[in-house]
Amino acid sequence: KRPILYSDEASPPCRAVLLAAESLGLDLEIREVNLFKGATWSEEYKK
């Protein structure tokens, strides 16, 4: 099972994680989260 990264393109920490994962050869499942539209309030994010 692949690790899940909840990511927003505007987030520098998320980009850092993506770069680190790429350099380590990790295969991440990326789920886009738009923080400006309140995506963190969705049911999926609360899990």
Phi and psi in degrees as a GROMACS rama.xvg file:
@    title "Ramachandran Plot"
@    xaxis  label "Phi"
@    yaxis  label "Psi"
@TYPE xy
-80.1813  143.426  ARG-2
-65.2229  146.178  PRO-3
-102.386  131.188  ILE-4
-115.425  115.99  LEU-5
-83.9458  115.282  TYR-6
-128.082  147.488  SER-7
-126.402  129.051  ASP-8
-57.7295  -26.5113  GLU-9
-81.6144  -2.93263  ALA-10
-96.2039  111.326  SER-11
-58.5289  -39.1227  PRO-12
-61.7684  -35.9169  PRO-13
-66.1325  -40.3324  CYS-14
-64.3076  -36.4236  ARG-15
-64.2378  -41.5584  ALA-16
-63.7746  -42.3301  VAL-17
-61.3987  -42.3643  LEU-18
-64.8724  -42.2681  LEU-19
-64.8649  -43.7302  ALA-20
-62.4324  -41.1044  ALA-21
-63.3952  -43.9444  GLU-22
-68.5142  -26.6763  SER-23
-89.584  -5.73114  LEU-24
75.9491  24.8729  GLY-25
-83.4705  140.453  LEU-26
-101.567  104.339  ASP-27
-99.27  146.785  LEU-28
-90.4829  119.262  GLU-29
-102.893  125.356  ILE-30
-116.626  116.467  ARG-31
-70.3212  132.976  GLU-32
-127.245  121.212  VAL-33
-94.6113  100.973  ASN-34
-65.2964  -29.3469  LEU-35
-75.4299  -16.5385  PHE-36
-104.08  10.9832  LYS-37
77.6574  26.2852  GLY-38
-61.3708  -23.7702  ALA-39
-72.2557  -6.56787  THR-40
-95.466  -0.029369  TRP-41
-73.3866  159.249  SER-42
-63.4057  -38.9507  GLU-43
-61.7388  -39.5236  GLU-44
-70.2898  -29.5919  TYR-45
-72.2859  -17.0541  LYS-46
